[in-house]
Amino acid sequence: MDTAIALTEVSKRYGDGPLALERVSLRVVEHEFLAVVGGSGSGKTTLLRLINRLSDPSDGKVEVRGTNVQDLDPIGLRRSVGYVFQGIGLFPHLTVTENIAITPRLLGWDRARQAARAAELLTLVRLDTAYGPRFPHELSGGERQRVGVARALAAQPQIVLMDEPFGALDPLTRDALGQDYRRMHETLGLTSVMITHDMLEALLLADRVAVLQHGKLIAEGPPAELTRHEHPYVRELMQTPRRQAERLTAFLGDRTR
């Protein structure tokens, strides 16, 4: 399959600090859903920032669809790549429709087309079109996050980057929105890269998982392959969902006695 994103021997250092990423090589193919996991400070967010040129690599090369991002206009690149993050970042003084239509407006779409696209996306993220005139403060956290996803998809990007997109939500909303996004990923034929701390979320949603530790890529592959990985940190990550399931089974067993 064609390559959508490629990092080749990429390193990143901020100022005089330690390397945030060290010689990372990673390939994401078209229409793949990649989850990137690792602890705080492992370089996950830095990796996303390099893909859409919010940061530039200290060494190595980042390519999007075969073109070095250093040769692309950063503004144009960011408008062509959807970005969803945990903080959501909706503009409080704009309506839901206006928030969703930010990128189409910057691209010069007329108002009728902007409104039609916003209504289409509200339906796609399972919100009634009556939400269009509302303001962010009138929405729940889950509703705001759905609007954030809709905004990322507004200009019809083929690549979507997500930085802990569901982390601040309650468990029921998080699970529902994760499954809804996976459905949209498949329906729209997207290429998705999601950062998450939740190994179970990565296993349930992604086609492939990449594991970062201290700025280094220590493992990557389909979830089934990672269950057999020999690196102790990877084994620990993969065992976490199993331990949670065992504790839940024991708890439920105790409650039924």
N, C-alpha and C positions, 0 to 999 in steps of 0.2 A: 504493500500500500504506500501511497505518497506520504511524505513527511510534512506535517503541519508546523512543528516546532522542533528545532534542534539546538542543543547547547553542546559545544565542543571545547573541552578542557577549560571551562569557565571558572575564573576566580574573581572574588570581589573583596576588597578591603576598604573600610570606611576610615579615612584619615590615617592615623598611626595605630589604629586598633588591630586586633587579630583578624585573620581572614574570616569573613562571614560565609564565604563559599570557597572551596579549594578543589580546583581541577575537576569540576563536575561535567560529565558528559551524559546527556540524556536526550532521547528522541521520542517525540509524541507523533503518532501517525494520524492521518485524517480520520475523523469520526470516533476517535478513541476518548474514553473517559479515564483520565489519570488522576489518582489521589496521591498527594505528597504528604507524608506523615513524619513526625519527629518532635522532639521536645522543644521547649522554649529556647531560642538562640541557636537552633540547628540550621538556620538559613532558609527556611521555607518561604517567608515573605520576600526576602531578597531575591529568590529565584523568580517569583512572579514579577517583581519590579524590573528585573532585567529583561523579561520578555517584551514588556510594552514600553521600555525605555524611560521608566520613572527613575531608573539608575542605569549607569553604564558599567560594563565589566572592567575590572582592572587588568584582566588578561583573558584570552580565549575569544570565542565567537558565539553569538546568538543569532539564529536565523529563524525567520518566520516565512514559511512557504518558499524556501530556497533563497531568500534575500537576507543579507546581513542587516540587522536592524540599525546598525550605524549608518547605513546608506539610505534609510527611510526617514522621512519627516516625522518627528516624534508625535506631533499633534495629529497628523493624518493616521499614523499607526494606532494611536489610542482611540481614535474615533472608529476604527475598523475592528477593534478587539473589545468585546464586552468585558466589564470588570464588576464583580460583585464582592462586597466586603462586609465584615461583621458590623461595622459602625453605620452601615447603610448610607449615610451622608445625603439624605434627601434635603432639598432646599425648603426650609420651613415656610417661606413666604410664597411658594408656588403651589398650585394645586397638584393633585395626583397626575392628571393629564399633562400638565406643564412639566412636571418632573420627568415623566416618562419620555416626553418629546424633546428633551434638552439636546441630545445629539442630532436627531433629525432637523431641529431648528438651525443648529450650527452648520449643518450640511446644506441648508437652503431649501428644505422642503416647504411647500406652502401649508397654510394653517389647516386646510381641510384634510390634507394627507397626514399631517401630524396627528390630528384628532382621530382620524380613522385608524391609524396605526396604534395609538394609545388604547382605543376601545378594543381592538383586536387582541392586544397583549393582556389587557385586564381579563378578558375571557380565557386566554391561554394559561394565566397563572391562577385561575379559579377565583377571581374577584368579579363582582357584578359591575357593569359599566356605570352604575350609579355612584361608584366610588370616585369617578373622574373629577367632579368639582370639589371634592373634599381636600382638606389640608393635612399634612403629615401628623399634626398633633391630635387629629380626630381618629387616628387609626391605632389598632393594637400593634404590638411588636411584630407578630407574625404577618399582619397585613402590610406593615411598612417593608418587611423583608421581601414579600411578594412583589411589591412595587419596585424595590431595588432590582430584583431579577428582571422584571418587565423593562425597566430602564436600560439594563445591560443589553437586552435583546432588541432594543428599539430600531437600531440602524441595520438590522439583519446581519449581524456579524456571524462568521463561521467559527470563530475561536472565542471561547469565554473563559476568563480567569476568575477564580473565586477564592477569596482569602477568609477562611473560617466563616462561611456565609450563614450558617445556621447555629453557630455556637452559643449565642445569647438567648436562644428561644427555649421555651419549656419543652420537655421531651415529646409530648404528643404533637405539637406544632412542628418541631424539628423533624420528626420522623415523616410526617405528612408532606412537608415542603421538600424534603430530600427525595422522596419517592416521586413527587410531582416534577421536580427538576430532572430526574433521570428519564421520566417519560418525555419531557420536552427535548432533552438531549437526543433521544432516539428519533422523535418525530421530526425535528428540524435538521437532523444530520449534523449536529454540532461536534466540534472538538473541544473538550472541557478539561481544564486543569484545576483541581480543587485542593486547597490546603486545609487540613483538619488535624486536630489533636485526637480525634475519636477513631480508634482503630476499627471498631465495629462499623461505624459509618463508612469508612473507607472500604471495608470488605463487602458491605452490602450494596454500595453504589458504583464502585469503580470497576473497570475492566482490568486495570493494572495499578499496582501500588509501588511508589518509590519511597525509600526510607532514607532520611537525612539524619546524620549525627555529627555535631560539632563542625558543620559546614561541609561534610563529606557525604557523597552518595555511597551508602554501604550495601544497598540491595535494591533490586527492582524486579518486577515480574507479576504475573497473575497471582491472585490471592492463594490459590492452591499450591503454587510453587513456593511461596514464601513460608508456608507451614513447614517445609522441609529445609529451610535455610539454616546454616550452621552458626551464623553470627549470633552471639548471646543476646545482644540488644534486640535483634529482629525476632528471635525466639521469645523473648520476654513480651514484646509487643503483640505477637500472634497468640500468646497464651492468655492475654488479658480478657478478651471476650469469652474464652472458655471458662476462666475462673469466675467471671461475672455470672455466667449461665449456671455454673455449679452452685454458687452461693444462692442464687435465686431458687434453684430446685430444692436445695436444703431448707431454705426459709419457708417455701410453700409446703414442703413436707411436714415441717414442724407445726405449721398453722393448722394442718388438717388432722393432726393427731388428737 
